[in-house]
């Protein structure tokens, strides 16, 4: 576990997304890249998505590949395809990272997403994906961080949501916050089953809950 910020911004989950073996990093920061590489034990792929550094909000990924919108630029797509299986989905939705939260067993989707898109993502990532909210929040990728070991979710998660989430992703989840009370935990954590990089404003109390949730 390491604390970090990107150009002073502790919302580190906005700038990167990780699977078990690879992490996509959108910002040109050797320090941040090195933290991700060392802590998560992954190969780092540096690229923007559709010209944006906020790749954590824009891509959904697990060990089977990465899902992006058709807004992605050709050079960015070529960079990803050198290392990963990539699914480009033609949709008005661009923020797949905000609207999906997945691991290698299952996933969550914003309830407002078209069934056709959910089916495309689920088939490509080879998992079951269910529509749900997390603590009443529809942008599930920002309201939860789920790995193959555990999950941290919005502190207002209901018992019904919790059971639904745990059934589909196959791990236990715990409610908590990050960065001194930020309940949109996906914005501030980059994690896989081997490690995590967390926003530097996170308190010691929050860190205890995060570690218990992600590494039970």
C-alpha positions as CSV (number, residue, x, y, z in Angstrom):
1,X,0.0,0.0,0.0
2,X,1.3,3.4,-1.0
3,X,-0.1,6.9,-0.6
4,X,0.2,9.2,-3.7
5,X,-1.0,12.3,-5.5
6,X,-0.8,13.3,-9.2
7,X,0.4,16.9,-9.6
8,X,-0.9,17.5,-6.1
9,X,-4.3,15.8,-6.8
10,X,-5.1,12.9,-4.4
11,X,-7.8,11.5,-6.8
12,X,-5.3,9.0,-8.1
13,X,-8.0,6.6,-9.2
14,X,-9.0,9.0,-12.0
15,X,-5.5,8.7,-13.6
16,X,-5.0,4.9,-13.8
17,X,-6.8,1.6,-14.0
18,X,-5.3,-1.8,-13.2
19,X,-5.8,-5.5,-13.8
20,X,-3.7,-8.3,-12.3
21,X,-0.9,-7.9,-14.9
22,X,-1.3,-4.5,-16.5
23,X,-2.1,-0.9,-15.5
24,X,-3.0,1.9,-17.9
25,X,-1.7,5.2,-16.7
26,X,-2.9,8.4,-18.4
27,X,-0.6,11.0,-16.8
28,X,3.1,11.6,-17.7
29,X,4.5,11.1,-14.2
30,X,7.5,8.8,-13.7
31,X,6.9,8.9,-9.9
32,X,3.3,7.8,-10.2
33,X,4.2,5.1,-12.8
34,X,6.9,3.7,-10.6
35,X,4.5,3.6,-7.6
36,X,2.0,1.7,-9.7
37,X,4.6,-0.7,-11.1
38,X,6.2,-1.5,-7.8
39,X,3.1,-1.6,-5.6
40,X,0.7,-3.5,-8.0
41,X,3.5,-5.6,-9.6
42,X,2.2,-4.9,-13.1
43,X,3.5,-3.7,-16.5
44,X,2.5,-0.1,-17.0
45,X,1.1,1.1,-20.3
46,X,1.2,4.9,-20.5
47,X,-1.5,6.4,-22.8
48,X,-4.3,8.9,-22.8
49,X,-7.8,7.9,-23.9
50,X,-9.5,10.2,-26.3
51,X,-6.8,12.7,-25.4
52,X,-7.7,12.6,-21.7
53,X,-5.4,11.8,-18.8
54,X,-8.4,10.5,-16.9
55,X,-8.1,6.9,-18.0
56,X,-9.5,5.6,-14.7
57,X,-12.9,7.1,-15.6
58,X,-12.7,6.1,-19.2
59,X,-11.8,2.4,-19.3
60,X,-13.2,-0.8,-17.8
61,X,-10.7,-3.7,-17.5
62,X,-10.0,-7.1,-16.1
63,X,-7.5,-9.8,-16.9
64,X,-9.3,-10.6,-20.2
65,X,-8.9,-7.1,-21.7
66,X,-9.9,-3.5,-21.7
67,X,-13.1,-1.8,-22.9
68,X,-13.0,1.7,-24.4
69,X,-15.4,3.9,-26.3
70,X,-15.1,4.7,-30.0
71,X,-13.8,8.1,-29.2
72,X,-10.4,6.6,-28.6
73,X,-7.7,7.9,-31.0
74,X,-5.9,5.6,-33.4
75,X,-2.5,5.9,-31.8
76,X,-4.0,5.3,-28.3
77,X,-5.7,2.2,-29.6
78,X,-2.5,0.9,-31.2
79,X,-0.6,1.5,-27.9
80,X,-3.2,-0.6,-26.0
81,X,-3.4,-3.3,-28.6
82,X,0.4,-4.0,-28.4
83,X,-0.2,-5.4,-24.9
84,X,-3.9,-6.0,-24.3
85,X,-7.1,-7.4,-25.9
86,X,-9.2,-4.3,-26.6
87,X,-12.9,-4.0,-27.2
88,X,-14.1,-0.7,-28.8
89,X,-17.8,0.0,-28.2
90,X,-19.6,2.5,-30.4
91,X,-21.7,4.3,-27.8
92,X,-22.5,7.8,-26.7
93,X,-21.2,6.8,-23.3
94,X,-17.4,7.5,-23.0
95,X,-16.8,6.9,-19.2
96,X,-16.7,3.1,-19.0
97,X,-14.6,3.3,-15.9
98,X,-17.2,5.4,-14.1
99,X,-20.1,3.2,-15.2
100,X,-18.7,-0.3,-14.8
101,X,-16.8,-1.9,-11.9
102,X,-15.4,-5.3,-12.6
103,X,-13.0,-8.0,-11.5
104,X,-12.2,-11.4,-13.0
105,X,-15.3,-13.0,-11.6
106,X,-18.1,-10.5,-12.2
107,X,-19.1,-6.9,-12.5
108,X,-21.5,-4.1,-11.8
109,X,-23.0,-1.6,-14.2
110,X,-24.8,1.7,-14.0
111,X,-28.6,0.7,-14.1
112,X,-29.2,3.3,-16.9
113,X,-26.8,1.6,-19.4
114,X,-28.5,-0.1,-22.4
115,X,-28.7,-3.9,-22.0
116,X,-27.0,-4.4,-25.4
117,X,-23.9,-2.5,-24.2
118,X,-23.8,-4.5,-20.9
119,X,-24.0,-7.7,-22.8
120,X,-21.1,-6.7,-25.1
121,X,-18.9,-5.8,-22.2
122,X,-19.8,-8.9,-20.3
123,X,-19.1,-11.2,-23.2
124,X,-15.8,-9.6,-24.0
125,X,-14.6,-9.6,-20.3
126,X,-16.0,-13.1,-19.9
127,X,-17.9,-12.3,-16.7
128,X,-21.5,-11.8,-15.5
129,X,-22.4,-8.2,-15.1
130,X,-25.5,-7.0,-13.2
131,X,-27.2,-3.6,-13.0
132,X,-27.0,-2.1,-9.5
133,X,-26.4,1.0,-7.5
134,X,-23.8,1.3,-4.7
135,X,-25.0,3.3,-1.8
136,X,-27.7,4.6,-4.2
137,X,-25.0,5.9,-6.6
138,X,-25.4,4.9,-10.3
139,X,-21.8,5.5,-11.3
140,X,-20.6,2.2,-9.8
141,X,-17.0,2.6,-11.0
142,X,-16.6,5.6,-8.8
143,X,-18.6,4.2,-5.9
144,X,-16.6,1.0,-5.6
145,X,-13.2,-0.6,-5.9
146,X,-13.2,-4.3,-6.4
147,X,-10.3,-6.7,-6.9
148,X,-10.1,-10.5,-7.0
149,X,-9.5,-10.4,-3.2
150,X,-11.9,-7.9,-1.8
151,X,-13.8,-4.7,-2.3
152,X,-14.3,-1.2,-0.8
153,X,-17.6,0.4,-1.5
154,X,-19.5,3.6,-0.8
155,X,-20.2,3.8,3.0
156,X,-24.0,4.1,2.4
157,X,-24.2,0.7,0.7
158,X,-27.4,-1.1,1.7
159,X,-27.5,-4.7,2.8
160,X,-29.5,-5.6,-0.4
161,X,-26.8,-3.9,-2.6
162,X,-24.0,-5.6,-0.6
163,X,-25.4,-9.1,-1.0
164,X,-26.1,-8.5,-4.8
165,X,-22.5,-7.1,-5.3
166,X,-20.8,-9.9,-3.4
167,X,-22.8,-12.6,-5.2
168,X,-21.7,-11.4,-8.6
169,X,-18.1,-10.4,-8.0
170,X,-17.3,-13.4,-5.7
171,X,-15.6,-11.4,-2.9
172,X,-16.7,-9.7,0.3
173,X,-17.0,-5.9,0.2
174,X,-16.8,-3.3,3.0
175,X,-18.1,0.2,3.2
176,X,-15.6,3.0,3.7
177,X,-14.2,6.3,2.6
178,X,-10.8,7.6,1.3
179,X,-9.0,11.0,1.2
180,X,-10.5,12.3,4.5
181,X,-14.1,11.4,3.9
182,X,-14.5,11.1,0.1
183,X,-17.2,8.4,-0.3
184,X,-16.5,8.0,-4.1
185,X,-13.8,5.5,-3.3
186,X,-13.1,4.6,-7.0
187,X,-11.8,8.1,-7.6
188,X,-9.0,7.7,-5.2
189,X,-7.7,4.2,-5.3
190,X,-5.9,2.1,-7.9
191,X,-5.8,-1.6,-6.9
192,X,-5.4,-5.2,-7.8
193,X,-5.1,-8.3,-5.6
194,X,-1.4,-7.6,-5.1
195,X,-1.4,-4.0,-3.9
196,X,-3.0,-0.6,-4.0
197,X,-2.1,3.1,-4.5
198,X,-4.3,5.4,-2.4
199,X,-4.8,9.2,-2.3
200,X,-2.4,10.8,0.0
201,X,-5.1,12.7,2.1
202,X,-6.4,9.3,3.4
203,X,-6.4,9.1,7.2
204,X,-5.0,6.3,9.3
205,X,-8.5,5.2,10.3
206,X,-9.5,5.0,6.6
207,X,-6.4,3.1,5.7
208,X,-7.2,0.4,8.2
209,X,-10.7,-0.1,6.7
210,X,-9.3,0.0,3.1
211,X,-6.7,-2.7,3.9
212,X,-9.2,-4.9,5.7
213,X,-11.5,-4.5,2.7
214,X,-9.1,-5.1,-0.1
215,X,-6.7,-7.6,1.5
216,X,-8.9,-9.6,4.0
